[in-house]
Amino acid sequence: MKTAIRYYSKFGHTEKMVKAIAELAGCDPKTVSEPLEEKVDVLFLGAGIFLSKVDKSVMQFIESLSSDSVGCVALIGSSAIIKEPTKQMRDALQKRNIKVYERDFTCKGSMGPIGAGHPDADDIEALKSFVKEVLK
Ligand SMILES: Cc1cc2nc3c(=O)[nH]c(=O)nc-3n(C[C@H](O)[C@H](O)[C@H](O)COP(=O)(O)O)c2cc1C
């Protein structure tokens, strides 16, 4: 199975998460500034949320994708307050007719004292279980 990982991480939370995915998926995490070079079966895409929005660079990366080059996207998100930071990415992908894995993985990502310490070891373990499920 051919896999790829793309992410955007302002404060290192998503980066910590995608590093844990890399071991299981067998590919190196790259930022969304690096376009997909080849067709993949599964693309893991991760980001946090800032002032209620996923960064523009993530949305631009999604615009560069086509349903021919990606079998399925699995979404990873962290946030301090909202429950589903991945929803914006899911909506943008579905508008482009790109298949998105039925379940997303989301966890707390600290913003000052809110969600302090997250993503923590338990979050990373839960993420690994999600990744195994996607790759099954
Ligand atoms: C300036 C700033 C704005 C944020 N805005 C939101 C927000 O609107 N909603 C929310 O749930 N989390 C918000 N967060 C929390 C981030 O989404 C969270 O820290 C996330 O883990 C960041 O991931 P990253 O470090 O990989 O970029 C904000 C954090 C910062 C620093």
The ligand as an SDF file (V2000), in Angstrom:
LIG
                    3D

 31 33  0  0  0  0  0  0  0  0999 V2000
   -3.2650   31.8660   18.1260 C   0  0  0  0  0  0  0  0  0  0  0  0
   -4.0050   30.5840   18.3400 C   0  0  0  0  0  0  0  0  0  0  0  0
   -5.3190   30.5000   17.9350 C   0  0  0  0  0  0  0  0  0  0  0  0
   -6.0630   29.3020   18.1540 C   0  0  0  0  0  0  0  0  0  0  0  0
   -7.3790   29.2600   17.7850 N   0  0  0  0  0  0  0  0  0  0  0  0
   -8.1030   28.1470   18.0940 C   0  0  0  0  0  0  0  0  0  0  0  0
   -9.5010   28.1040   17.8000 C   0  0  0  0  0  0  0  0  0  0  0  0
  -10.0920   29.0160   17.2430 O   0  0  0  0  0  0  0  0  0  0  0  0
  -10.1910   26.9770   18.1590 N   0  0  0  0  0  0  0  0  0  0  0  0
   -9.5810   25.9290   18.7920 C   0  0  0  0  0  0  0  0  0  0  0  0
  -10.2460   24.9660   19.1010 O   0  0  0  0  0  0  0  0  0  0  0  0
   -8.2550   25.9210   19.0140 N   0  0  0  0  0  0  0  0  0  0  0  0
   -7.4960   27.0070   18.6930 C   0  0  0  0  0  0  0  0  0  0  0  0
   -6.1450   27.0200   18.9450 N   0  0  0  0  0  0  0  0  0  0  0  0
   -5.4820   25.7960   19.4320 C   0  0  0  0  0  0  0  0  0  0  0  0
   -4.7340   25.0700   18.2940 C   0  0  0  0  0  0  0  0  0  0  0  0
   -5.6370   24.5920   17.3090 O   0  0  0  0  0  0  0  0  0  0  0  0
   -3.9550   23.8830   18.8960 C   0  0  0  0  0  0  0  0  0  0  0  0
   -2.9290   24.4180   19.7120 O   0  0  0  0  0  0  0  0  0  0  0  0
   -3.3850   22.9460   17.8600 C   0  0  0  0  0  0  0  0  0  0  0  0
   -2.8950   21.8120   18.5590 O   0  0  0  0  0  0  0  0  0  0  0  0
   -2.2610   23.5790   17.0790 C   0  0  0  0  0  0  0  0  0  0  0  0
   -1.6310   22.5940   16.3030 O   0  0  0  0  0  0  0  0  0  0  0  0
   -0.1800   22.8540   15.6940 P   0  0  0  0  0  0  0  0  0  0  0  0
    0.7700   23.2270   16.7950 O   0  0  0  0  0  0  0  0  0  0  0  0
    0.1960   21.5540   15.0640 O   0  0  0  0  0  0  0  0  0  0  0  0
   -0.3270   23.9180   14.6340 O   0  0  0  0  0  0  0  0  0  0  0  0
   -5.4070   28.1930   18.7490 C   0  0  0  0  0  0  0  0  0  0  0  0
   -4.0680   28.2920   19.1450 C   0  0  0  0  0  0  0  0  0  0  0  0
   -3.3780   29.4720   18.9630 C   0  0  0  0  0  0  0  0  0  0  0  0
   -1.9530   29.5420   19.4290 C   0  0  0  0  0  0  0  0  0  0  0  0
  1  2  1  0
  2  3  1  0
  2 30  2  0
  3  4  2  0
  4  5  1  0
  4 28  1  0
  5  6  2  0
  6  7  1  0
  6 13  1  0
  7  8  2  0
  7  9  1  0
  9 10  1  0
 10 11  2  0
 10 12  1  0
 12 13  2  0
 13 14  1  0
 14 15  1  0
 14 28  1  0
 15 16  1  0
 16 17  1  0
 16 18  1  0
 18 19  1  0
 18 20  1  0
 20 21  1  0
 20 22  1  0
 22 23  1  0
 23 24  1  0
 24 25  2  0
 24 26  1  0
 24 27  1  0
 28 29  2  0
 29 30  1  0
 30 31  1  0
M  END
$$$$
